[in-house]
């Protein structure tokens, strides 16, 4: 056994050698794993910012809130066992995430606007707003709890400021405020509130506050990937199964006009095109019984293969009555990606000379493998709506709409609408407008129907749709008196 004494200088050298042998500071992600408080609370604050302040550009108003909800979920998931306040925050975030993600998937279908108008959904929206305020209150309680645990005086005024800020936003929404100055002021206030909470979390981190993350079965990356797959897959299903109307197509009976052969022959004699007569239902054909005169106007679009035929047929009676038929035909299949619509401005609309003589009728048809198929319109009737314009502001209107979907295959896709007008005052022009809205692509988000797009947008080109307008038919009845039937 050696009786050699320990040299203090050797101990210093050993300490220096040990210090030099240690690696550099660990990377930031490792530090985050060691101090999960920093990562978790930063995700929560960033998530709050993304779900509140968005940009209406390149779908960021949908992408950013989705990312924000994922960050809120992951952040509160790590903090849920720290205290009961954060546990409640996590439960509320799960409920709100289900609401937000379901809305994002629903937006990929044409049914979203109708569902949002349901009173049950309005109740859910109110509950979601209440949960948001409860979450902010629990965030305030959670911050104060961890401050006490870290030996710091409890103060979390930023969370209270969040509740006040959202309350002001709700009040402005109720009164319909659209000004810029107050909006900018609120934006600055929100940024300052988030910065205050960020500073508060940094104080806790500097005080050495640490948590033990709640045990989880799935890693954060796996959860984020699963949510992304769910959202993308849900939207794809929405586009595939919720972008068109379920039309009731049935084969057309070749003998459906057999009981009105004389009326059919009379219309052909008056010059009504055969393709129009053949497409009429038996009821509409019978309504043309005793026809006296007819006028025909055809418009072929130079931009598309759409042909519009307007027909006016004078009907017998004590007062002047006309059956108006507006027929459309796609000469070539343009590709049907979802919904189509027709907006009518009849002769009696905004005119004292004519009045409506009954309901609007019609159907759509197409041919496939030598067989003609027909279906009633998905919607046919009057629809009240409000459109907004930078030139004329908000304007309320009530127009006649026909909404429908066409099959992808087949040929000679066509249809018509028909209605009767009656003379109210003598000497007025018959001017009937036909506005056809066609969908050009399936890629639209949020998805809208052609009819809905036409009601909220007055421009002829809007997103995935464009509208063709025709004043057809348009004629003076007096000028037809001396013209013999064709």
KEMI-677778 format. One record per residue (C-alpha): x, y, z. Coordinates in steps of 0.001 Angstrom, whole numbers, plus 500000, padded with zeros to 6 digits. Last residue first. Layout:
KEMI-677778
XYZ;...
END
This chain:
KEMI-677778
405624530106411418;402553531892412710;401719535057410786;403313538345411944;400699541066412211;400219540786415939;403867540134416799;404856543780417124;402174544322419729;403658541613422011;406915543594422292;409870541222422697;412650539928424968;413166536211425416;415958536095426457;417874538899428107;420905536661428679;423552536517431413;426376533988431741;427764533478435251;431167532183436309;432061529944439191;435086528523441058;435968531892442580;433581534577441374;433234535618437743;429939537264436774;430113539663439709;427089540089441982;428447537888444775;426468536715447806;423422535328446001;425353533978443026;427723532078445297;424815530545447186;423185529415443952;426421527933442590;426945526010445791;429751526859448162;432825524998449360;435122526797451777;437364526090450082;437145525501446346;438787522898444142;435971521177442238;436472523385439216;434436525300436610;431051525646438305;428426527220436034;426004530046436864;423218530725434327;421416534069434490;418213534236432391;416465537576432043;412891537999430780;411802541225429071;408200541440427853;407758545102426944;404702546947428257;401803548453426283;398772547427428306;398720547110432059;398461544015434281;399056541432431549;399625537921432854;402851535933433029;403119532142432990;406215530161433996;408694527718432492;412231526626433349;414390524461431120;417014521758431050;420088520481429269;423045518148429299;423334516900425747;425887514234426715;426599511599429325;429140511501432101;429914513844434993;426283513953436131;424630517400436465;423762519128439713;420808521436440425;419602524789441719;416790526828440131;416385530325441525;413591532923441451;414640536212442985;414019538116446231;416457540933446939;418141542729449822;420992545138449071;424074545783451183;426338548508449804;425855550004446355;429441550490445131;431461548278447496;428822545602447030;426977543308449430;424239540823448577;421285540002450805;419016537052450071;415422535990449539;414833532831447487;411885532150445247;411396528737443692;413124525673442322;415526523605444401;417010520206443598;415534520616440145;413441517687438995;415256514881437204;415450513562433672;417222510761431813;417265510186428066;418517506827426780;420695506261423710;423773505305425727;423492508443427863;421391511542427325;420778514433429732;417830516199431342;416880518953433789;413364519937434901;410852522782434815;408181524700436727;407749528247438061;404469528819439886;401531530790438547;400434533863436588;403021536333437836;402324539948436987;403021542173434003;402892545901433153;403962547249436529;407548545992436214;410111545402438961;409854541638438352;406900540855436088;409076540093433064;410978537466435054;414497537964436452;415582534358436801;418702532936438456;419783529522437226;422195527339439163;424860524692438734;426500522476441357;429470520174441712;432238519600439189;430489519313435838;432830519236432868;432012521369429842;430187518516428019;429663519922424543;426463521357423085;425310522315426577;421621523159426220;419473525737428002;415720526399427709;413778529418428920;410029528922428428;407643531826429019;403910531046428744;402103534243427911;398734535608429012;396696538514427656;393375538795429433;390140537010428627;392013533779427915;394024531828425359;397794531412425763;400529533303423946;403770531331423781;407103533086424399;410256531020423907;413833531746424926;416552529378423740;419966529479425419;422978527624423996;426021526864426154;429165525707424353;431203528429426013;432724531862425366;430818532724422177;427520531841423865;424721530852421502;421555532865422024;418250531759420476;414989533740420403;411574532250419639;408133533825419384;404815532025419580;401182532727418835;397766531351419746;398397528323421962;395196526410422759;396949523985425114;400284525232426428;399527524011429968;399333520465428568;403000520697427555;403929521873431033;402094518912432609;403539516340430181;407013517613430986;408723519649428316;411967518313426821;410456517292423480;408933520733422922;412313522458423380;414165520086421053;411359520518418493;411850524254418280;408661526337418750;407683527610415312;403903527917415617;403509524602413787;405780522889416296;403596524238419080;400468522948417353;401950519465416863;402790519217420558;399321520348421522;397819517683419260;400089514959420648;399127515741424247;398122512262425428;401192510627423837;403628513075425390;404979510647428062;405265507828425523;409088507675425305;409213507450429099;412205509400430401;414614507336432487;414983508521436106;417516510791437810;416702511852441373;419558514330442052;421648514063445215;423088517615445117;426813518123444706;429942518835446769;429309516635449794;430547513186448830;433916513717447156;434703517223448421;433662516341451974;435586513079451831;438685515063450833;438033517480453690;437800514633456202;441013513055454931;442877516348455235;441522517012458718;442052513486460027;445539513232458500;446504516536460124;445091515426463485;447073512176463310;450271514040462392;449898516425465332;449265513506467715;452278511590466387;454515514643466735;453376515156470319;454244511579471257;451451509129471936;450866507195475141;451198510188477424;452499510741480941;451918514264482246;455056516359481993;457004516792485262;457212520462485919;459999522944486483;460195526431487982;463776527614488110;462939531257488802;464120532029485288;461384529788483870;458754531406486056;459843534851484951;459776533681481313;456159532579481688;455263536066482911;457082537670480010;455064535546477586;451873536531479421;452748540206478992;453681539675475340;450264538041474776;448557541070476339;450655543520474308;449741541718471068;446067541873472032;446255545594472765;447873546268469398;445085544372467644;442455546205469669;443894549566468602;443982548458464957;440288547502465119;439404550764466855;440941552732464009;439595550556461177;435827550712461625;433478547774460992;431291547801464145;428211545591463836;426759546338467296;426932542664468291;430420542224466830;431682545235468797;430329543705472016;431926540348471252;435282542025470631;435022543972473897;434354540741475791;437309539150474045;439570541937475325;438161541815478863;438739538060479033;442255538467477672;442961541249480181;442171538789482965;444788536432481535;447289539299481312;446627540239484950;448401537133486118;449931537999489498;450767535577492296;453898536587494289;456663534109493475;457689531068495501;457647528699492531;454547526904493864;452829530223494417;453626531225490844;452416527832489608;449006528409491196;448732531986489945;449364530896486361;446754528128486619;444108530465488043;444536532926485184;444489530078482678;441313528847484372;439684532228483745;440895532206480140;439432528734479661;436107529820481152;436002532694478649;436616530282475755;434057527844477136;431435530603476914;432311531208473260;432090527496472437;428718527329474201;427441530206472058;428620528465468899;426955525256470039;423676527139470546;423957528626467056;424542525106465762;421271523955467321;419451526938465788;420393525776462259;421960528495460096;425398526872460353;423930523686458866;422599525527455821;425910527320455289;427906524084455605;425882521998453152;428101522684450128;430842520543451678;434513521333452421;433442523734455171;432160520758457186;435743519554457592;436887522898459003;433789523093461213;434466519624462638;438040520721463400;436832523823465244;434143522063467334;436377519089468188;439155521524469097;436804523444471393;435971520270473319;439640519256473623;440581522805474639;437969522743477405;439436519533478826;442973520923478659;442005524167480371;440265522152483113;443526520297483764;445401523598483693;443273524799486566;443470521487488421;447222521755488750;450329520369487056;448559517267485714;447148519035482610;450373520857481780;451700518571479030;448260518202477435;447766521959477821;450599522596475386;449743519827472950;446103520854472685;446892524556472433;449462523834469708;446907521794467740;444329524567468106;446815527129466793;447670525001463776;443968524842462875;443584528574463542;446522529264461167;445268527056458330;441739528470458116;442399532234457938;445659531311456199;443636530150453180;446065531930450800;445172535283452339;442581536277454917;445195536570457663;444597535428461221;444816536872464731;442750534869467227;443490531176466759;447112531900465880;447667534075468960;446137531567471341;448258528795469850;451405530881470319;450502531343473990;449771527652474553;452853526520472645;454979528867474760;453401527419477906;454330523865476910;457843524613475683;458896526623478720;457290524279481231;458963521278479582;462356522246481031;464503519120480380;462669518398477137;462979522034476111;466706521937476845;466947518929474550;465141520842471804;467487523813472327;470678521818471817;472767520763474782;475454523146476057;478928522005475025;480280518607475939;482057517846479243;485722516791478995;486946520281479723;485163520316483073;486653516932484065;490180518048483107;489752521228485110;488530519274488107;491453516818487822;493954519651487588;492509521150490703;492779517790492481;496400517390491282;497218520771492770;495912519526496086;498519516687496051;497311513545497736;500023511923499920;501894508743498907;501689506063501593;501409503316498997;500000500000500000;
END
